[in-house]
Amino acid sequence: MTIQDVVIIGGGAAGSSAAFHLAKGGLKVKLIERKDKKSIKPCGGGMAASVQNFFPFSLSPVVDEVITRVDFSWRLNDPVVANLPGSSPFWIVRREKLDSYLAEQAVSAGAELLQPVGVINIDKSKNSWLITCDNGTELESLSVIIADGSNSPWPSKLGVGPKKHNFAKTTSVRLEGSGTLQKGTARFEFGLVHHGFAWAFPISSGINVGVGTFIGRQETDTQEVLDDFLPSLGFDPQEGDRQHSKLRIWNGHHPLHGDGLLLVGDAASLCDPFLAEGLRPALISGYEAANSLKEWLKDDTFSLEGYSKTMHTNWGASMAWGRRIAQVFYRFPKVGYQLGIKRPTAPQRIAQILSGEMGYGDIAQRVIKRLLLQK
Ligand SMILES: Cc1cc2nc3c(=O)[nH]c(=O)nc-3n(C[C@H](O)[C@H](O)[C@H](O)COP(=O)(O)OP(=O)(O)OC[C@H]3O[C@@H](n4cnc5c(N)ncnc54)[C@H](O)[C@@H]3O)c2cc1C
């Protein structure tokens, strides 16, 4: 059996990004994706344009919309409009297009894609990993990247990442036609959703609508939210197919590496616990994981630990604040909306957060102080 340098489980944003960077570095890479190319992913597709910095090829072929304006509302009223500056910092991508495109780039760089093939077992032998697939394929590899998303069983089994997972509950609806949503406009609705928010993002021939709850165990009656939200966008409340999913969100700083093993994207619980931003950390972690593994394969034994540290510093530090903001904002959302979103400086801050130019840590101390004083 030929030994691979890296086997990547999951060909989503995180896995495909890692596959591209590793293959480009001349490594022997197998990328394994369970679903076929056409499966629709439950994702709004909102993405900071700054992720372009992580790729030497243009991402524009998969950008459906460039967002120039963000509309906020509280129970469909009390609007706030944020015009995003000329540099167009926020894009909307159609997820399945983005993932396929990144996987194609990885293949062009030399990775081998197995699709649709699911991984059913991974085992560590003395110096390598043994990976078993549902089509009977068995692979041996010096290292493994776990990139199989929010339902990944491997972090718990292998004792890496958070011991306890924290989930946002989401429902997404893809609609044909744009309704009343203006081109280039993204919409965020607070107030209709208990402990969360609803969103509407334009794509080339339709809209991605979603409902997410981020704290608490109480079930949200999603249809009740959609009964109000969809007509406000010019759609019938029953329109579109619903996809319900649990999204693993950031839950503290934890090592994201083992012996020849790295976690990336949702499998590493990197998704933002306040706004469900998971694409940027997926792409960043794919990039950073690839850099660390390249060094580790050259015998730098500490480089995998370096990956955990880098993700802690460059992403986790902001997410720790994001989690605190979520806990306060979603408990007192009306106050949060008035003091956070309706502030005169909010549009500029929002643009900076959506673009990735500003982290939660930069604004958190002031926001929390303000909310607690109001309580
Ligand atoms: C409703 C909703 C809306 C969202 N909206 C946004 C948004 O607007 N902006 C944003 O930034 N983030 C958003 N997110 C979060 C974002 O979608 C995720 O954080 C992102 O998909 C993480 O990418 P990933 O590659 O880690 O995981 P995934 O995209 O889930 O990819 C994992 C891949 O692994 C494959 N897989 C699973 N098991 C196996 C196996 N055993 N063998 C082989 N393959 C396997 C899966 O088929 C999948 O393709 C949203 C999430 C949801 C649920």
The ligand as an SDF file (V2000), in Angstrom:
LIG
                    3D

 53 58  0  0  0  0  0  0  0  0999 V2000
  -27.8290   27.2610    8.3670 C   0  0  0  0  0  0  0  0  0  0  0  0
  -26.3970   27.6830    8.4030 C   0  0  0  0  0  0  0  0  0  0  0  0
  -26.0270   28.9150    7.8900 C   0  0  0  0  0  0  0  0  0  0  0  0
  -24.6850   29.3200    7.9170 C   0  0  0  0  0  0  0  0  0  0  0  0
  -24.3550   30.5230    7.3560 N   0  0  0  0  0  0  0  0  0  0  0  0
  -23.0570   30.9140    7.3530 C   0  0  0  0  0  0  0  0  0  0  0  0
  -22.6640   32.1150    6.7200 C   0  0  0  0  0  0  0  0  0  0  0  0
  -23.4800   32.8380    6.1390 O   0  0  0  0  0  0  0  0  0  0  0  0
  -21.3580   32.4670    6.7690 N   0  0  0  0  0  0  0  0  0  0  0  0
  -20.4170   31.6880    7.3860 C   0  0  0  0  0  0  0  0  0  0  0  0
  -19.2370   32.0690    7.4160 O   0  0  0  0  0  0  0  0  0  0  0  0
  -20.7490   30.5180    7.9480 N   0  0  0  0  0  0  0  0  0  0  0  0
  -22.0370   30.1040    7.9430 C   0  0  0  0  0  0  0  0  0  0  0  0
  -22.3840   28.9140    8.5060 N   0  0  0  0  0  0  0  0  0  0  0  0
  -21.3170   28.0700    9.0770 C   0  0  0  0  0  0  0  0  0  0  0  0
  -20.5690   27.3500    7.9610 C   0  0  0  0  0  0  0  0  0  0  0  0
  -21.4780   26.7570    7.0730 O   0  0  0  0  0  0  0  0  0  0  0  0
  -19.6680   26.2630    8.5560 C   0  0  0  0  0  0  0  0  0  0  0  0
  -18.9200   26.7960    9.6170 O   0  0  0  0  0  0  0  0  0  0  0  0
  -18.7470   25.7080    7.4650 C   0  0  0  0  0  0  0  0  0  0  0  0
  -19.5150   24.9120    6.6120 O   0  0  0  0  0  0  0  0  0  0  0  0
  -17.6040   24.9040    8.0320 C   0  0  0  0  0  0  0  0  0  0  0  0
  -16.9300   24.2560    6.9850 O   0  0  0  0  0  0  0  0  0  0  0  0
  -16.2880   22.8170    7.2120 P   0  0  0  0  0  0  0  0  0  0  0  0
  -15.5370   22.5150    5.9760 O   0  0  0  0  0  0  0  0  0  0  0  0
  -15.5980   22.7790    8.5180 O   0  0  0  0  0  0  0  0  0  0  0  0
  -17.5260   21.8400    7.3850 O   0  0  0  0  0  0  0  0  0  0  0  0
  -18.5780   21.3610    6.3030 P   0  0  0  0  0  0  0  0  0  0  0  0
  -18.8690   22.4290    5.3340 O   0  0  0  0  0  0  0  0  0  0  0  0
  -19.7150   20.7820    7.0850 O   0  0  0  0  0  0  0  0  0  0  0  0
  -17.8240   20.2120    5.5250 O   0  0  0  0  0  0  0  0  0  0  0  0
  -17.6250   18.9510    6.0640 C   0  0  0  0  0  0  0  0  0  0  0  0
  -17.6380   17.9680    4.9210 C   0  0  0  0  0  0  0  0  0  0  0  0
  -17.2890   16.6810    5.4040 O   0  0  0  0  0  0  0  0  0  0  0  0
  -18.0910   15.7300    4.7400 C   0  0  0  0  0  0  0  0  0  0  0  0
  -18.1280   14.5400    5.5860 N   0  0  0  0  0  0  0  0  0  0  0  0
  -18.7940   14.3540    6.7510 C   0  0  0  0  0  0  0  0  0  0  0  0
  -18.5410   13.1460    7.2500 N   0  0  0  0  0  0  0  0  0  0  0  0
  -17.6980   12.5170    6.3780 C   0  0  0  0  0  0  0  0  0  0  0  0
  -17.0910   11.2400    6.3490 C   0  0  0  0  0  0  0  0  0  0  0  0
  -17.2810   10.3610    7.3150 N   0  0  0  0  0  0  0  0  0  0  0  0
  -16.3130   10.9550    5.2970 N   0  0  0  0  0  0  0  0  0  0  0  0
  -16.0820   11.8350    4.2960 C   0  0  0  0  0  0  0  0  0  0  0  0
  -16.6510   13.0680    4.2890 N   0  0  0  0  0  0  0  0  0  0  0  0
  -17.4280   13.4140    5.3190 C   0  0  0  0  0  0  0  0  0  0  0  0
  -19.4310   16.4090    4.5860 C   0  0  0  0  0  0  0  0  0  0  0  0
  -20.1930   15.8240    3.5500 O   0  0  0  0  0  0  0  0  0  0  0  0
  -19.0340   17.8410    4.3000 C   0  0  0  0  0  0  0  0  0  0  0  0
  -18.9290   18.1180    2.9280 O   0  0  0  0  0  0  0  0  0  0  0  0
  -23.7090   28.4790    8.4860 C   0  0  0  0  0  0  0  0  0  0  0  0
  -24.0770   27.2250    8.9880 C   0  0  0  0  0  0  0  0  0  0  0  0
  -25.4010   26.8250    8.9430 C   0  0  0  0  0  0  0  0  0  0  0  0
  -25.7740   25.4580    9.4780 C   0  0  0  0  0  0  0  0  0  0  0  0
  1  2  1  0
  2  3  1  0
  2 52  2  0
  3  4  2  0
  4  5  1  0
  4 50  1  0
  5  6  2  0
  6  7  1  0
  6 13  1  0
  7  8  2  0
  7  9  1  0
  9 10  1  0
 10 11  2  0
 10 12  1  0
 12 13  2  0
 13 14  1  0
 14 15  1  0
 14 50  1  0
 15 16  1  0
 16 17  1  0
 16 18  1  0
 18 19  1  0
 18 20  1  0
 20 21  1  0
 20 22  1  0
 22 23  1  0
 23 24  1  0
 24 25  2  0
 24 26  1  0
 24 27  1  0
 27 28  1  0
 28 29  2  0
 28 30  1  0
 28 31  1  0
 31 32  1  0
 32 33  1  0
 33 34  1  0
 33 48  1  0
 34 35  1  0
 35 36  1  0
 35 46  1  0
 36 37  1  0
 36 45  1  0
 37 38  2  0
 38 39  1  0
 39 40  1  0
 39 45  2  0
 40 41  1  0
 40 42  2  0
 42 43  1  0
 43 44  2  0
 44 45  1  0
 46 47  1  0
 46 48  1  0
 48 49  1  0
 50 51  2  0
 51 52  1  0
 52 53  1  0
M  END
$$$$
